[in-house]
Amino acid sequence: MAIFHSILDNDFYKFTMQNAVTQLFPNTKARYAFINRGEHDFPSGFADALQQEVLAMQDLALSRAEKDFLKKRCPYLSPVYLDFLEGYRYDASEVQIEQNGNNISVTVEGYWYRTILWEVPLLALISELFYTQHQLTPWTDEQITANTLSKLQLYQDLQVPVAEFGTRRRHSLHTHNLVVKTLKENNEGSFIGSSNVHMAMKYDTRPIGTHAHEWFMFHAAEYGFKMSNAVALENWVKIYRGDLGVALSDTYTTEVFFRQFDKKFAKLFDGVRHDSGDPVEFAHKTIAHYKSLGINPLYKFIIFSDGLNSAKVADITEQCRGKIGISFGIGTNLTNDVGLKPMNIVLKLMQVQTTDGGWEHVVKLSDEPKKHTGTPEMIALAQQVLKT
């Protein structure tokens, strides 16, 4: 039986970005590549098993109930887009999978508005198949439930809002479902939603997300590194008109981002998302930036989402409470904390075809240098242009 059962089993920001891309950049093509950061060894036959799952995803389609859920929960999604999504089907020919010994290669190529949905499901498939094929036994359901409950209790004691962000590196669909079910059924105010739209629908909670690094990476390739943040934010506002107002800050480092996050953007966007570097240092910079613009930080918020666990959440809360609004998006520590070592894998946008018809390598300059993405030459060029 195929692992994926719903086309909505994906991160919400993939759909929000797809909605924007279909309207603004329908002719753009994209190339993605898998990066095995953890240098995991894949067993013989892994590529074949992954290929079968990819082929099975072609049968997924948006149901009437799923479309109705999106209409109700996400009124900012264009009706035209929802009609498009109803007719959308994954195309396995866009995905190329190869295995050489213990290494696998996964690449995706095609129109950006189509290929944008592949990243998260492919990572989830790789993760689940890895544990299955290696026959690694996780904790029991009872242990996973108890572990999740202990974390939820801490977040409720801290009185902080927490969202589940764990699709891409989940241990399995079963574990993911168990975790969200536990969070929802035992929630006393802290659990505010899931980045996974299928889980949000199943457990009647809020789908959470705005945009990802690839949104800014494309804009850098199309408009230049110095213009990328400002044009990317302008285009987001053009589509969503004030909805989905959380800006991702670290595609070209926080320092560069705040140069262009002026009073207009700072007032229009509800807050910013932290995804790399020291979270407390980031919070101090964000608070100082808002104050420099004459904006009370308590009317804004930061959503922290970088490799969080209970201890980090407690520390960030202690450092930030009463200074700025805070919330947390917790991924792997919720959906892959099962007594096994979590995988460290990503699938990143590598190239885009710009309006002049040429292919351009894209770059991400994280606040954490180990998270930089791109060719060495393009990374060096971006750093030189932006003087990071």
N, C-alpha and C positions, 0 to 999 in steps of 0.2 A: 504494500500500500504506500502511495506517495506521502511524503512528509507534509507538504503544503496542501491545505484544503480550502484556503480563502485567498482571493486576490488582495484583500485588505490586510493580510498578514505581512505587514511592512511598516516602516517608520512613517509617521504622518508627514514629516517634512519632505519626503519623496513625492507625495501627492501634491503638496502645496507648491513645490518647485515645478513639478510637471505642469500644473495649471498655468504657472507663469511662463514657462518655456513654450508651451503650445501657443500662447498669445503673442509673445515677443520675439521668440527665436525659433520658429518652426523649421527653418532650413539648416540649422546648425547640426553638425555631426560630432560625435564624441567617441573617445577611446578610453577604456578603463583597464586597469591591470591589478591582479591580486599580488599582495605583498605579505610574505610569510615572516613577519617581524620576529616571531618566537622561534624560528628555524625548526619547526615541528617536522618530524618524519612521517610521511604518509605511507600506509601499507600498500602492498601490491594490489592492483585492481581498484584503487580508490577513484581514479579518473573515470573509469567505466561506471562505477556506482553513482558518481556525481552527475555524469552525463544522463543517466536514466532519470534522475530526479529533475534535471533541467528540462528534459523532454516532457515529463509529466506536467510541468508547470504550464505548458501550452493549453491545457484543458481548463485552466482557471478563468472564471468570468465573474463580473460584478452581478450579484443577484439583485432582484427588486428590493428586498429588505435592506441590503447593504446600501443601495442607492438612496433609499428613503432615510436611512440613518445619517448619511452624509448631508443630505438636504436639511435635516433637522438640526444636526449638531454643528454644521459648518456652512452657514448661509453665505459666507464670503467666497465659497467655491462657485465658479461660473456654472450656470445650468448647461451651457454648451460643453464645458469641460466634463461635467458628470455624464452627459450623453456620450462624449468621446470615450470616457473610461468604461462605460457600459459595453462599448464595442471593442475595447482594447484586449488584445491577447498577447501574452509573452511569445516571442519568436526565438526558438532555440538556436537558429542559425546565427544569431547575433553573438552567441557565446562560443568561444573556442577553449577546449580543455585538453591539456596534454600532461602526460606523466613521464618523468625520466628518473628511474630509480625511486628514491624516497621523496622526490620533489615533484610538485605539481605546478603547472602554469595555467592560469585562467585569465582570459582577456575578453573584453566586450567591445563591440564596435557597431555603430549604426546612428540613426538620427537621435539626437540628444533627448527629444521629447519621448522617445520610446525606451531607449537604453537606461534612462535615469532610474527606472524601477528595479533594475537587476541587482544593484550593489548589496542591499541588506539581505534579501533572500539567499543570494549566493553564499554570503558569509555564514548565515544561519545553517544552510545545508552543509557547508564544509565542516562547521563545528560539530553538528549532530552526527554526521557520518564518521568523523574522526573518532569520537568516543565509542560509537557503535562498532566500527571495524577493528578498533584496538581492544574491544571487549573490556572497556574500563567501567567498573561498577560504581555508580554514585551512591550517595546516602539513600536511605529509604524515603518514601513520601512523608512519613511521620517526622523524620529528622529534618527534611527540607522545610516542612511546615513550621516546625518548632523554631528553626533557625530564622525563618522569615518573620515569625511572630516576635521574636526577641528584638529584631531590628526595628520593626514597626512600633513596638512599645517604647524604644528609645526615642524615636522621632516624635512620638506623641508626647513623651515626657518633655522633650525639648520644645514642643509646640512649633514645629517647622513643617512647611508643606513639602511633600516628596512625591515625585513622579517616577514611574518605572520606565527606564530607557534601555532595556536589555535584549532587544531582538537580535542584533547582529552577532553577538557572541554568546548566545544562550546555550546551555548544555543540551537542551532538546525542547521541542514544542511542548511535550508533556510537562517538563519542569517549569517552563514559562507560564503555562496555563495554571499550574498549581500555585505558583508564586502570586500571580495577579489575583487569583481566586481568594487566597489567604489575605492579601492586602485589602481587598474589597470587603470581604465578609467580616473582618475584624477592625475595620477602620473607625476611628473616633475623631476624624478631622484632618489627619496628616496626609493621607493618601489622596492626591488630587487628580490622578489620571495616568495614562500610559501613552508612550510614543507609538505603540503598536495599535493600529486602527482596528484590527480584528478583535484584539483583547478589549479595547475601549468599548466596542459595540457589544461584545459578549457579556461584559460585566457592567454595562450602563455607566460608564465613566467618561471623562473628557479625553479626546485625542489631543496630544500635546506635541508641538513642534512648529518651527517656522522655516528656516533655511539652513543649508549646510555649507561647508567650505567651498564646495564645487561652484556654488552660485557666484562667489567672489573670484574664484580662480578663472572662471570663464570670462568674467568682465575684465580681468587684467589682460587676458589674451586678446580680447576684442578692442579694449579702449586704452590699455596701458596700465602699468603698475600704479602710477600716481593717481589715476582716476578710478581705479577699481572699486574702492570702498564707497565713494560718493555715488558713482553711477549705479552700482549694485543696490544701494539703499534707495536711491531715487526710483529705480525700476520696481523695487518691491512695493514702495508706496503707490506707484502708478497702478499696480494690480490690486492691492489690498486696502488702500485708502484708510489706513490707520488700524486695521485689524492685523492680527499676527505680529504684534509689535515688540518682538525680542530680536535684537541685532547681535549676530555672532561677531566677536571682536578680534579674533586672533589669526585670521588668515594671513595677514602680513605684519604680524606682531601688534600688540595692544598699543604701543607707542605710536605707530603709524596710523592705526585706526582712530585714535582720539584726535589726531590732527584734523581729520575730516568729519568727525562726529560733532558737528557744531551745534549751536543752540536750536536750530530748526529740527535737526534729527534727534537731539537729546530731549526735546519737548515732545516730539511726535511719537517716538518709540517709548514703550513702557519700561524697557530695561535692556540689559545686555546679558549675553551668555558667556561664561568662562569655560574654556576647554583645554587650556594648557598653561604651564607655568605655575608659579606659587599663587594659590587662591587668595590668601590673605593680602599679599602684596597687590594683587589685582584689585581686590576690594578697596584698598586704600587709594589706589590710583583712580578708580572709578568715582569714589566719593569726592576726591579732590577735583576731578574733572567737572562733575555736576556743580559743585560749589563755585568753581571758577566761572561758570556760566550763569550764576545766580539762581540755580535750581536746587530746591531742597531734596537731598538724596532720599529722604524718608518717603517721598512720593514716587520713587523709582525702585527698581529691584534688580538683583543679579540672580540668574539661575546658574548654579554651579553644576558641571557635568563631567568633570575630568577625573576618571578613575577613583570615584568616591567609595568609601566604606564608612562604617558607623563612627569610627574614631575621627576621621576627617570631617564628617558632618558636625560632630560635637565641637571640634576645635574651631571650625569656620563660624559656627553659630555663636560661640563665645566671643570671638573677635569682632563680629559684625552686628550683633543684636543692638538695636537702638540707634544704629548709624545709617543703615540702608535696608530696604526690603530684601529678603533672601528666600530662595527656594532651591530645591535640589533635584537633579535628574540622575538617578542611580541605575546603572546598567548591569555590568558583569557581576558585581557584588550581590545582586539580587537573583539574576537568572542563571548564573553559573558558579554559585557558591555551594557546591554539592559534595565536597570532600575530595575533589580532583583538581589538578592544576588547570586553571582557565587558559584557553588559547590566546595568543597575541597575534591577531591577523587583521588586515584591512584590505579593502579593494578601493582604489583611488582613481579619480579622473586623471588621465595622463596627457591627453591631447584633445584639442578641439579644432574644428574646421571653421575658420573665421569668415566674415562676409566677403573677403577678397578671394576665397576659394582655397587658400593655403592651410596646411595643418600647423598648428602652433602648440608647442609644449607648454603645459601649465605648471604653476608653482604654488606651493604653500610654504610660507615662512612662519612657523609656529613660534609661540613664546618658549617652547621647549625644542632646542635644536635637533634632538633626536627624532622629532616628528616632522621635520622638513620633508617636503615632497617635491620631486622634479629632478631633471638632469642637473649634474653639478654646474654645468655652464649656465643654465637658466637660473638656478638658485643664486649663483654669483652675480649675474646680471641684475636680478631683482634686488639683491642686497645693495648693489652699487647705486641703482636708480633711487632706491628708497633710503639709502644711507643708514641701514639697520646695523 
